[in-house]
Amino acid sequence: MSRQTLKDSHSNIIGYIENQGDGTLVLKDPHYNIRGYYDPRTNRTKDSHSNIIGTGNLLGTLLAR
């Protein structure tokens, strides 16, 4: 599992994207709360309650919520 740190223009941490072993991406906020998932096998993004947000990797849009 690898983790990418997401930062704003002032170098403040705004979230993390963790790559699971199966290719699924998990978006977490700065406090490590799960905000959503992207499954490349289905090409769908889901929120933390497993509601489908849309097709493609839309994890960035979940940070603004």
C-alpha positions as CSV (number, residue, x, y, z in Angstrom):
1,M,0.0,0.0,0.0
2,S,1.3,3.4,-0.9
3,R,0.1,6.8,0.2
4,Q,0.2,10.2,-1.7
5,T,0.0,13.4,0.4
6,L,-2.2,16.1,-1.1
7,K,-1.2,19.7,-0.3
8,D,-2.7,23.2,-1.1
9,S,-0.7,26.1,-2.5
10,H,0.6,27.0,1.0
11,S,1.9,23.4,1.6
12,N,-0.9,22.6,4.1
13,I,-2.0,19.0,4.0
14,I,-5.5,18.7,2.6
15,G,-5.7,14.9,2.3
16,Y,-4.2,11.6,1.4
17,I,-4.8,9.1,-1.4
18,E,-3.9,5.5,-0.4
19,N,-3.4,2.9,-3.1
20,Q,-4.7,-0.5,-1.9
21,G,-3.0,-3.7,-3.1
22,D,-5.9,-4.4,-5.6
23,G,-5.6,-0.9,-7.2
24,T,-8.5,0.7,-5.3
25,L,-7.8,4.3,-4.2
26,V,-9.0,5.5,-0.9
27,L,-9.3,9.3,-0.2
28,K,-8.8,10.4,3.4
29,D,-9.0,13.9,4.8
30,P,-6.1,15.4,6.9
31,H,-7.5,13.6,10.0
32,Y,-7.5,10.3,8.2
33,N,-11.3,10.1,7.9
34,I,-12.3,8.2,4.8
35,R,-14.0,10.5,2.2
36,G,-14.3,8.2,-0.7
37,Y,-13.1,5.3,-2.9
38,Y,-12.2,4.9,-6.6
39,D,-12.3,1.3,-8.0
40,P,-10.5,1.1,-11.4
41,R,-12.1,-2.2,-12.2
42,T,-15.6,-0.6,-12.3
43,N,-14.3,2.9,-13.1
44,R,-16.6,4.3,-10.4
45,T,-16.0,6.7,-7.5
46,K,-18.0,6.2,-4.3
47,D,-18.3,8.4,-1.2
48,S,-17.6,7.2,2.3
49,H,-21.1,5.6,2.5
50,S,-20.6,3.7,-0.8
51,N,-23.0,5.9,-2.7
52,I,-21.9,6.2,-6.3
53,I,-20.6,9.7,-7.1
54,G,-19.9,9.1,-10.8
55,T,-17.8,7.4,-13.5
56,G,-14.1,7.9,-13.5
57,N,-11.7,9.0,-10.7
58,L,-13.6,11.9,-9.0
59,L,-11.8,11.7,-5.6
60,G,-10.6,15.3,-5.9
61,T,-14.2,16.6,-5.9
62,L,-14.9,14.8,-2.6
63,L,-12.3,17.0,-0.8
64,A,-14.3,20.1,-1.5
65,R,-17.4,18.7,0.3
